[in-house]
Amino acid sequence: MKMTRALSLMASGGLVLTLAACGGDGGEEVDEGGSTGGGAAAGDTTITWWHNSNTGEGLEYYQQLADDFAEENGITIQVEAMQHEDMLTQLDAAFQAGDAPDIYMERGGGELADHVEAGLTRDLTEDAAEEIELLGGTVQGWTVEDRVYALPFSVGVVGFWYNTEMFEEAGITEPPATWDEMYEAIDQLKAAGMEPISVGAGDGWPAAHYWYQFALRHCAEDVLTSAVQSLDFSDQCFISAGEDVERLIAAEPFNRGFLSTPAQSGPTSASGLLATEQVAMEMQGHWEPGVMAGLTEDGEGLGDKLGWFPFPQVEGGQGDPEAQLGGGDAWGVSADAPDEAVDFVRFLLSDEVQRGFAERDMGLPTNPNVGDAVQDPALAGLLEVRDSAPYVQLYFDTAFVQSVGGAMNDAIELMFAGQATPQDIVADTQAAADSAG
Amino acid sequence: MTVLPVAPRATTDPSAGRASRPAGARGRDWRMALEIVGFTAPALLLFAVFVVWPILRAVQFSVYRWKGFGPLVDFVGLQNYVSVLTDDVFTGAVGHNLLIVVLSILVQLPLGLAIALLLNRRMRGQGVLRTIIFVPYVLSEVIAGVVWFQLLQPGRGVVETLLGTVGLEGPFQGFLGTPELAMPTLIVVLTWKYVGLAVLLFLAGLQGVPAELSEAAQIDGATWWQTQWRVTIPLLGPTIRMWAFLSMIGSLQLFDMVWILTGGGPANATTTMATFLVNEGTKRQNYGIAAAASVVLFVIALVMALLYQRFVLRRDTDDADVVRGVR
């Protein structure tokens, strides 16, 4: 009896060990299962690449590029396509764990400065000198103390995407150029029984962009520049921005349930509502056509009904009327990535890839040789506005460190819920800035 | 007391097999120790790596200002705790957690008991009904959350469409987007999700109630209702108290359902301690503040759990001691 008991003990102990071993193997297998490209030709070098083109044509295109490059160079490229918000969360976690992907999206501003300070990202100034020269002033946003840390592949500005057919139906002939005209358009759309604007206030930042835009119109360039440096928000123009947002909310132009509407996930998100013709317009970045395409069954988004106009003018503002709010995405390479990662990033900025990128409406190419490849008339119009802007102000939440940008966004979100005044936004932002000091 | 150990030894086991006791006992002790270590080591190791270590790290992070990467250098002492405890959003979150603790018990206890008592009677389709009640609990919280999020879509969701067919109109911001309605809506969804667990536990407890007692009560002329109220429910006491304990801990740590349905919004109307710390950590990169909030959450949960065990569960555990003592 004792013998059997001991045996069964050993057996079950062995079982536990075997199971544990299986668990370990299983985990690794999953990792390898996630690898793509290369196939039989895969060599020893493996590069991980995270991007956010997780829908439609863009997803296929990036996969294809990775496969081709991997095969040609005898390496393996692991591609992880993620939904934008998920990617940001995972990137934070990856940096925290010191296990960042070799190639990742870097948004510039305060965030990049932090990454550089912590020694997490690779200096590309020499390794990609050719591309940096080609991109010219665009790399400015990804430069820290004269060193370039990431190559911007898509830079755009935020404006209103609208449904031209619905505008016509409501009797709006010209896209509004001033806020007086905008309010008129909102009334016309409402009178025609349509919801004028969708906003993904559930995610915070789409609502915050309204405040950024008004601040850009109200504040002179030097006020904004010094605010980014000194984190001083005492200028009256920041209060005026809040007052304008308040006035806009009071006009009730936003979609039903906007407080819980997500930005771009699913057909009931703000982008989905525009794509499925439930609302007439949405203020959003240059990525909107690509997002909408992924949210419609035919993969077309709004198709040729899509129009774009810049944020309307504000009377009496101190800001440059041509200045635009925007930002972009750049490919960053983590500090310990293999050299092949830099080669792949350079490849992603090549004329060929940037042209393919533009032709699929995945964004606004930064490579000046391919500007003509942007065929969508709405995007081409946006590109024109971008290139003629005296300066493009980086989204505030990116320009500032996240603790300040986050507090700012949360306060603006509260205003959308009717629970914060223009003074509250400035006070909350200033408080976060002071404690971030 | 000092005499006691001697007495048993004096009457040492007379059986012959125990003659070689010293050597054999040592072997057995050694084997026993090995057995205990062997069986508990994996669990202890997991506990140490995934529970103890993270708690210690959280305490360490909570005294630094830290962006989430790079070395811990900016020591700030207890300042993070001060900012957490003076933050209206956090104190609001603590209030929401306590509200959920109280409402979960107040709503699910009578509802769960009623359903359990009904399902405990012999009837057709008993198994099917039990399964239906229990399915929401088995469903992944994320999936359930996404389904409810879609059902509750403002203006276009199933819930508001159904309301529309009887001539009612949902609120402009929807059930999840209206600050005053978001918390009640959340409570409804949580009740739907977790009442199954209460029913399951109560049904199990009911199996332990001897039928003779109810029969005796009935013979004495008690009605069905009196039998339940005077006999069955009091005997369910230990089960109910244990369920309330689980429910309380779950409510304090509530995260998934809130995160998916509202993200803590609108206007912080449904923020819980867990969503607060995730927001501070991952969205604002105030990992020091997030860590301080997590330590506060840990302490609150620990204190409530200890108090509950001391004052409520003691009856049950004392009973158990008595039983052991008799044996």
Interface residues (C-beta under 8 A of the other chain):
Chain A: L9 G13 V16 A20 T89 D92 A93 F95 Q96 G98 D114 H115 E117 A118 G119 L120 G202 D203 R256 G257 F258 L259 S260 T261 T268 V401 Q402 S403 G406 A407 E413 L414 A417 G418 Q419 A432 S435
Chain B: E35 G38 P42 K67 G68 F69 G70 S83 Q150 Q153 P154 G155 R156 F172 Q173 G174 L176 G177 T178 P179 T262 G263 G265 P266 A267 N268 N279 T282 K283 R284 Q285 N286 Y287
